[in-house]
Amino acid sequence: MATPLVAGLSVAAAALGSRYMIQAWQTFRIRAAMPRVRRFYPGGFEREMSRREAALILGIRERAALDKIKEAHKRVMVANHPDGGGSHYIASKINEAKDMLMGKGKSGSIF
């Protein structure tokens, strides 16, 4: 008498487990098809650079260590250097951001 009960419970557990797995697979498939787009800061430059804007330009935290600031500056500057086809204005903003975060005072942009 216990054998039919155990068999019935086993079939029910297998059905519920299969249902869960099918739902999980469908959710994964839909999520994997969506492109992962990195969100960027939507605004332009502020009139006077703040620490927040400088951190956004370099892609680091406002209170980052000096070596992180230098590393981020180098990485961003290589991608945007005027000799490599980048903008002089963007390069000056990158340098200004580095100066702002390193505490070298207000250098100001030439533009």
N, C-alpha and C positions, 0 to 999 in steps of 0.2 A: 504494500500500500504506500510506502514511503517513496518507492522508486518513481511512480508517476508524478508525485509532488516535486521531487528533486529535478526530474526531467523538465517539468513545466517551468519551474523557477529558473533553470539554466537557459531555456529558450527565451524567456522573458528578459533575462539579464543580457543575453547576446543581442536581442532586438534593440533594447535600450542603448546598449553600448554602440551598436552599429549606427543607430540614429544620431547619437552624439558625434561620432566620428565623421559622418557625412556632413553634418552641419558645420563642424570645425573645418573640414576641407573646403567647403564652399566659401566660408568666410575668409580663409587664407588665400584662396584663389582670387577673390575679388580684391583683397587688400594688396596682393602682389602685383596686380595689373595696374594699380594706380601709381603714377610716377611720383617719386619723392623729390619735391622741389624745395630748395633751400629758400627761406624767406629772407629778403634783404631789407635794410632800412629804407623806407619809401621816400624820405625827404631829401632835399638838397643840403647844401652846407649852410650852417648858421653864420650870421654876420661876424660874431666873435666866437672863436672855438672854445668849447667847454671840455672838461675832462671826459664827459660822457660821449661827446661827439668824437673826440680823439680815440677813445677806446673802441667805438664803433668802426672808425676808419681802419684801425689796425687789427680789429677782430679779436681783442683781448679784454680782460676785465680792467676796470678803472684803477684798481689797486694792485696791478701786476708787478712782479719783480723786474728789476732793470734788465736782466738777461732775457726775460720773456719779451720785454718791449723791443730790445735790439733785434731779437730773432724775428719777431712779427714785422718790424720795420723792414728788415732785409727781404723777407718773403714777399711783402706787398710791393716794395720798391722794385724788385726784380720783375714783377709782373707788369708794373706801370711806368717803367723808366722811359724818359723821353728818347734816349738813344735806341730803344727797342720799339719805338712807335707809340709810346705812351704820351700823355698830355703833360705839358709843363705845369699847368694849373693843378692837376691831380698830384703830381710829384711834389709840388710846394705844399699842398695840403697834407700829404703823408709826412713830410719832414716837420711841418708845424705840429702835427699830432704827436710825433715822437718827442719833440721838444717840450710840448705841454705835459706829457706823461712823465718825462724824466725830470721835470721841474727846472728846466733851463730858462724859464721866463717866457715872456710873450714875444715870440719872434715875428709874428705877423706874416701874412701872405703877401707876395709881391703883386698880387692881382686884386 
